[in-house]
């Protein structure tokens, strides 16, 4: 079976989490209820650092965004 993993940065289920935003930082979360990452912040490192870009590698439940 082919691996259809879509990286989080390209996934249509990524949305802003306004409740977690800070002054100069926008938080992005996974909105896909089927994903193991559901409600996880996607631009936070494993050390808890706030990142400017979404760096997560994605999951098999992702779908490509039409941006």
Secondary structure, 3 states (H helix, E strand, C coil): CCCCCECHHHECCEEECHHHCECCECCEEECCCCCCCECCECCECCCCCECCCCCCCCECCCCECCC
